[in-house]
């Protein structure tokens, strides 16, 4: 059985043309696809919300760490919903 979590990653970054594809790389290299992604520009910054339902619990912090290493990212906030067990 694998433990999973619903995860919301909130990212604040410098607005740049290549930012959004770079934010998807940490998911892609772990064969994960975000269930939703929303971005909003606020002057020189971009606020991005990425949602992942049923994320493998062991990958949640790894993805957050990788998002924080993306060029231009200023802040990453991680919000977790309650854990679930998948058969």
Secondary structure in CASP SS format (residue, H / E / C, confidence):
PFRMAT SS
TARGET T0000
AUTHOR 0000-0000-0000
METHOD secondary structure of the structure
MODEL  1
X C 1.00
X E 1.00
X E 1.00
X E 1.00
X E 1.00
X E 1.00
X E 1.00
X E 1.00
X E 1.00
X E 1.00
X E 1.00
X E 1.00
X E 1.00
X E 1.00
X C 1.00
X C 1.00
X C 1.00
X C 1.00
X H 1.00
X H 1.00
X H 1.00
X H 1.00
X H 1.00
X H 1.00
X H 1.00
X H 1.00
X H 1.00
X H 1.00
X C 1.00
X C 1.00
X C 1.00
X C 1.00
X C 1.00
X C 1.00
X C 1.00
X E 1.00
X E 1.00
X E 1.00
X E 1.00
X E 1.00
X E 1.00
X E 1.00
X C 1.00
X C 1.00
X E 1.00
X E 1.00
X E 1.00
X E 1.00
X E 1.00
X E 1.00
X E 1.00
X E 1.00
X E 1.00
X E 1.00
X E 1.00
X E 1.00
X H 1.00
X H 1.00
X H 1.00
X H 1.00
X H 1.00
X H 1.00
X H 1.00
X H 1.00
X H 1.00
X H 1.00
X H 1.00
X H 1.00
X C 1.00
X C 1.00
X C 1.00
X C 1.00
X E 1.00
X E 1.00
X E 1.00
X E 1.00
X E 1.00
X E 1.00
X E 1.00
X E 1.00
X C 1.00
X C 1.00
X C 1.00
X E 1.00
X E 1.00
X E 1.00
X C 1.00
END
